[in-house]
Amino acid sequence: MKDGSVVATERFPPPGYLTLQVIAIDRSLAGQARLTLQGAELAEFGPCRPGAWLRVFIPGPQGDVGRVYSIRAFDRDRHLLQIQVMRRRHGGVRSDWLLEHLQVGECLHVIGPRGGAEPRQDVDWHVMLGDETAVAAIASRLQRLGPEMPVEVRLDVPLPATAYREDPRIHWLSRDIRANAEPSRLWQAVAELPPRSGRGELWIAGETGLARALESWCREHWAHCELDVRAIGYWQVPSMAND
């Protein structure tokens, strides 16, 4: 899940948008919702690679505002698409609206898909690091990797591990939301990973500053490896970004 915005004065609906109906909302787990959207326009949707995202236009006091969310699942034959909305540890007005107020039967304007990439199959190992905003993207990437591929996944999240129904290969670093001011637990987790060698793919997503810092650390400490790195900033701490 990424979080970005567009100015409310932008022409709306924007060019190239799709109108999708919300046919199901799963709010069974605290702090998250899985939205199932449907529309005949999805017959031409794609390509939809792991980690792909779309921009969802959400009502706001000064007009509809775009926010970006990772695609959790896509079924072209049934014209179905799922996105997963997570309550961020620092809050998010637009995400909170989807979590609390969106109703089945309503329609959303979306643009996409954009981005995403297939995980490499020609490497010796994968490492994936992220926070709660990266859950959907990492889960979709794991679906493309067979059980024989060595993979280490660490996700720093504000809820207990039992709050997530995802791939068992994910190792959850659960923290109380009151620990937001503490350094990310990803630092200790990545330092404790087994030594790296050979060829690997490193995929990092989450808060922008943290993603960049982790990328630099890994490049330095795994410099002896043949390393393919992708670090993506999904959001910024409130002092540096508007919600």
C-alpha positions in Angstrom: 0.0 0.0 0.0 1.4 3.3 -1.0 0.1 6.7 0.1 0.3 9.7 -2.2 -1.9 12.6 -3.1 -3.1 14.8 -6.0 -4.3 18.3 -5.7 -8.1 18.6 -5.4 -8.3 21.1 -8.3 -7.3 18.3 -10.7 -10.0 17.6 -13.4 -12.3 15.0 -11.9 -13.0 12.3 -12.8 -9.5 12.2 -14.2 -8.8 11.0 -17.7 -8.4 7.3 -18.1 -10.3 6.4 -14.9 -12.3 3.3 -14.2 -15.5 3.2 -12.1 -15.6 0.1 -9.9 -18.3 -1.0 -7.5 -17.5 -2.2 -4.0 -19.1 -5.6 -3.7 -17.5 -6.8 -0.5 -15.6 -5.4 2.5 -13.8 -7.7 4.9 -13.3 -5.8 8.2 -12.9 -8.9 10.3 -9.3 -8.1 11.4 -8.6 -5.0 13.5 -7.0 -2.1 11.7 -7.4 -3.4 8.2 -10.0 -3.9 5.5 -9.9 -5.9 2.3 -12.0 -4.3 -0.4 -13.3 -6.3 -3.4 -14.1 -4.2 -6.4 -15.9 -5.3 -9.6 -16.4 -3.8 -13.0 -16.6 -4.9 -16.6 -13.8 -2.5 -17.4 -11.4 -4.9 -15.6 -11.5 -7.2 -18.6 -8.9 -4.9 -20.2 -7.1 -4.2 -16.9 -3.4 -4.9 -16.6 -0.7 -6.0 -16.7 -1.0 -6.6 -13.0 2.4 -7.6 -11.6 3.2 -8.3 -8.0 3.4 -5.0 -6.1 1.4 -3.1 -8.7 -0.7 -0.3 -7.4 -3.6 1.9 -8.4 -4.8 5.4 -7.4 -8.1 5.4 -5.6 -10.1 8.7 -5.5 -11.6 9.3 -2.1 -14.1 12.0 -1.1 -12.6 14.9 0.9 -13.8 18.3 2.2 -12.2 20.1 -0.8 -12.9 17.5 -3.5 -11.9 14.0 -4.3 -8.2 13.2 -3.4 -6.1 10.4 -4.8 -4.4 7.8 -2.6 -2.3 4.9 -3.9 -2.8 1.3 -2.7 -1.2 -1.9 -3.6 -3.3 -4.5 -5.5 -3.8 -7.6 -3.3 -5.4 -9.9 -5.9 -6.8 -9.7 -9.4 -9.2 -12.0 -11.3 -9.6 -11.0 -14.9 -12.1 -13.6 -15.7 -14.5 -12.6 -12.9 -13.7 -8.9 -13.3 -12.6 -8.7 -9.6 -9.9 -6.8 -7.9 -8.9 -6.6 -4.3 -7.0 -3.9 -2.4 -5.9 -4.1 1.2 -6.2 -1.0 3.4 -4.1 -0.8 6.6 -4.5 1.6 9.4 -1.1 3.3 9.5 0.6 3.7 12.9 0.8 7.5 12.4 -2.8 7.7 11.1 -4.2 8.5 7.7 -7.4 10.4 7.1 -8.2 8.9 3.7 -7.3 5.4 4.7 -9.4 5.8 7.8 -12.4 6.8 5.7 -12.1 3.6 3.7 -11.7 1.6 6.8 -14.6 3.1 8.7 -17.1 4.7 6.3 -17.0 3.0 2.8 -20.1 0.8 2.2 -20.8 -2.1 0.0 -22.6 -0.9 -3.2 -20.7 2.4 -3.4 -18.5 3.1 -6.4 -14.9 4.2 -6.5 -13.0 5.9 -9.3 -9.5 4.4 -9.8 -6.6 4.8 -12.2 -4.1 2.0 -12.8 -2.4 -0.4 -12.6 1.1 1.1 -12.3 4.4 -0.4 -11.3 5.1 -3.8 -9.8 7.6 -6.3 -10.9 8.0 -10.1 -10.9 10.4 -11.4 -8.3 13.5 -12.8 -9.9 13.6 -16.6 -10.2 17.3 -16.7 -11.2 18.8 -15.8 -7.8 19.9 -17.8 -4.8 17.8 -16.0 -2.3 15.3 -13.2 -1.6 15.0 -10.8 1.3 11.9 -8.6 1.7 11.6 -5.9 4.4 8.7 -3.5 5.1 6.2 -2.1 7.5 2.4 -2.5 7.6 2.0 -0.6 4.3 3.9 -3.3 2.5 1.9 -6.3 3.6 -0.2 -6.6 0.4 2.7 -6.1 -2.0 5.0 -8.6 -0.1 2.2 -11.2 0.1 1.6 -10.9 -3.7 5.3 -11.3 -4.4 5.5 -14.4 -2.2 2.8 -16.0 -4.2 5.1 -16.0 -7.2 7.9 -17.8 -5.3 7.9 -21.5 -4.9 8.6 -23.2 -1.6 12.1 -24.2 -2.7 13.3 -20.5 -3.0 15.1 -19.4 0.1 13.4 -16.2 1.3 13.6 -14.1 4.4 10.7 -11.7 5.1 10.5 -9.2 8.0 7.6 -6.9 8.5 7.5 -4.3 11.3 3.8 -3.9 12.2 1.8 -2.1 14.9 -0.5 -5.1 15.6 0.1 -8.6 17.0 1.0 -11.3 14.4 -2.4 -12.9 15.0 -4.0 -9.9 13.3 -2.7 -10.9 9.9 -3.8 -13.7 7.7 -0.9 -14.0 5.3 1.9 -16.2 4.0 3.5 -18.3 6.8 6.9 -17.3 5.5 6.4 -13.8 6.8 8.1 -13.1 10.1 6.2 -10.4 12.0 7.9 -7.9 14.2 5.0 -6.8 16.3 5.2 -3.6 18.2 2.7 -1.7 20.4 1.5 1.4 18.6 2.8 3.4 21.6 6.3 2.4 20.4 6.1 4.6 17.3 8.9 6.9 18.4 11.3 4.0 18.8 13.7 3.0 16.0 12.2 0.5 13.5 12.7 -3.1 14.6 13.8 -3.8 11.0 17.3 -2.6 11.9 17.9 -5.3 14.4 16.1 -7.9 12.3 18.2 -7.3 9.2 21.4 -7.3 11.2 20.4 -10.7 12.6 19.8 -12.3 9.2 22.1 -15.2 8.3 25.2 -14.2 6.3 24.5 -13.5 2.6 26.4 -14.9 -0.4 25.8 -15.5 -4.0 23.1 -13.8 -6.0 20.1 -12.2 -4.2 17.2 -9.9 -4.6 16.4 -7.3 -1.9 13.0 -5.7 -1.9 12.2 -2.9 0.7 9.0 -0.8 1.0 7.5 1.4 3.7 8.4 4.8 5.2 10.6 6.6 2.7 13.5 7.6 4.9 13.7 4.1 6.5 13.5 2.3 3.1 16.4 4.4 1.8 18.5 3.9 4.9 18.0 0.2 4.9 18.9 0.0 1.3 22.2 1.8 2.0 23.0 -0.4 4.9 22.3 -3.6 3.0 24.4 -2.5 0.0 27.3 -1.8 2.3 27.1 -5.0 4.4 26.3 -7.3 1.5 28.7 -5.6 -1.0 30.3 -9.0 -1.7 27.0 -10.3 -3.1 25.5 -9.9 -6.6 22.6 -7.9 -5.3 19.5 -6.6 -7.1 17.9 -4.0 -4.9 14.5 -2.2 -5.1 13.6 0.2 -2.3 10.2 2.0 -2.5 8.9 4.8 -0.3 5.2 4.3 0.4 4.7 7.2 2.8 6.5 9.8 4.9 6.3 10.6 8.6 3.7 13.3 9.3 6.2 16.1 9.8 7.3 15.7 6.2 4.1 14.9 4.4 0.5 16.0 4.2 -2.2 13.3 4.6 
